Each structure stands twice: as C-alpha cells, then as structure tokens.
C-alpha cells in the first residue's frame, strides 16, 4: 500500500510521527477489510479555508468540514462494485482515491471532544479510508457498521479513550 501525504497548510506542523500514524491508520483499515489489492491513497492536509473552498466547489456547502473523500473506484462495503470508474486493475497499484483533512478542524475537534490530536487524526483518516472503500453513514445501520470499523482501527492503534 502506498500512502502519499501532501501538506498544503502551514498552521499546524506536520511531523514524521504524524505521517507514520496516518500510514499505520490506512494500513490497519485495509487490513481489517482484508483488502489485499496493491493500492495507493493520496492524503492532503489543508486548513479550514482550503477545505471550505473544496466544499463550495464540490458539495455546494459554504463551510469547512473535517474530512472529505474522493473515491476513484466504485465500491460498496469494501467490495469493488463495478468496472466503471477511472481505474485499471492491470496497473501495478489500484488508485483508490483522495482524502482531504483539515488539520485546523482536527485540532479543534480533538479539544472539543477531549481527546488527543493523534486520536482525532487517526479517526478522520480511517473515516476517509472507509468512505473510499464504499462505506457510508447514510442510514443508522451503515453508520454503526462504519463507526465500529473505525473504532477497531483506533483500538489497534491504542488510541481509544
């Protein structure tokens, strides 16, 4: 699994430890799913203004959010749903998609919820990964399934509170 991390903000320092945590969270998420196709995920760290602009452009929402996912592969609950989409299984790596995280929002939510920045970051990374894998929180049952998977990753990372 290749995880590309790009820092497009300058409000919060991105450390090697943060990048290592992100990579671990991605790999554990995929491991929990038994997802073994060699893949690539791109993760971008932005500030609130940048994610607000992306929300306006792609979701017609004029506010910052914590995490956005842009899947390339059409998946449903961890299984490739069809052969439609901009991907090729014959390539060396399957490009799963992009995850965009506001580090400003990550910090604010960690403080609001009373847990560490690392725990919130890992939660948002896993949230993004599970969206790329076709999980959603559009019904209570699907939300419960997605959150339980996220908590399983946090538990493996020893970040449960």
N, C-alpha and C positions, 0 to 999 in steps of 0.2 A: 504494500500500500504506500503510495506516495502522497504526502500531505504538503501542499505548497502554502506557505504562510507569507502574506504581504501586509505590511503595516503602512496604512495610509493616513495615520493620525499622529499628532505629536503631544497630546495631552497626558497620556499615560505611557510610561516606559514599558516597552516590550522586552522582557528578559529571556535569556536562554531557558530558564526554568519554566516560564510561561509557554514557550514554544514546545518544550518537551511534554508538558501537561496536555497541550492541545493534541499533539500526535498520539499520546497514550489514550486519550479520550476517544479519538477517532478509531484507533485500532481495537480498543476494547468493545466499542459499539458494534463494529463489523464482526468481531469475534462472537459476540453474543448472538448475532444473527446467523452465524455460520456462513458468512458471506466471504467466499474464498476467491472470487474473480479478482485478478490483479487490477487495481483501480487507482484513480487519482482524484483527490478532492482539493479544491482551492479554498483557502480561508483568508478573508480580508478583514483586518481590524480598521475600523473607521471611528470618527467622532459623531456626535449627535447630529450636527448639521449635515454631514455627508449621508448618513442613513435616512435622514428626513428627506433629502433630495431624491434618494432612490425610491423611498416610499411614494413621494409625489409622482414620480415618473412611472413606476410600475404598478402601484396599488391605488393611486388616486387618494392617498391618505396624507394629510399635511401635518405629520408629527413624527418624531423619532421613535423607533422601536428598538428592542434589544437585539434581535437576530432575524435575518432573512435568509431563505434558502432558495436557490435557483437550480432545480434538478435538470439534468440533460436527458437522463434515462427515464422512461415511463415505467414506474414501479408501483406496486401495491403491496404493502405489508412485507417488504423485504424480497419480493419476487419480481423479476422483470415481467412487466405486464404485456408488452407487445414489442414488435420490432420497429415501431415508429420512434422517432426522436433522432437527435443528432449524435449518434454513437455507432461504433463498429466493434463488434465482439472479436474481430480478427486482429485488432490492434494489440500492441503489447500491453497497454493499460486502458481500462474502461474509464472514461471520464464521467464521473458521477454527477459533478456539478460544483456550484459555488455556494459558500456560506459567508455571509457578511455579518459581523458582530460589532456593535457599538461598545467600545471599551468604557466610554463615559457612562452609558446606561448600565453596563456590567458592574461598575464600581458603585453607582447609586443604588442598584437593586441589592447588592451584597450588604450595603449598610442598612437599607430599609428592612431586609429580611433577617438581619442579624447573623449572617454567616460570612465566611471568608470570600475574598475576591476570587481565589482559586476555585472554590466550590461553585460559585456563580458562573465563572468562565467555563468550567467543565460541563455544567448543566446546559449552558447555551450551545456549546459545541455539540453535545450529544443531541440536543433538540434539533439542531440543524442537520446533523447526520441522519437522524431517523426520518426527517422530512425528505431528504434526498432518497432514502430507501422506500418512500411511499407511505410512511405512517403519517397520521394526521390527528387532530383533536377536534374534528367536526361533529362528533357525537360523543356522549358521555362514555360509551364503551370503548371507542377508539382512543379517546383521551386517556382513559385509565390504562389501556394497553401501552400507549406511548410513554406515559409517565413512569410506569413500572419498569420499562426497559431503561429509561434514563436513570432511575434510582439504582438499578442493578449495576450500571456503569459507575456511578458515584460510589457505591459500596465497594466495588473492586478497587477503586482509586483511594479508598479510605477517606472519602470526603463527605460522608453522611453526617448530619448533625443530630 
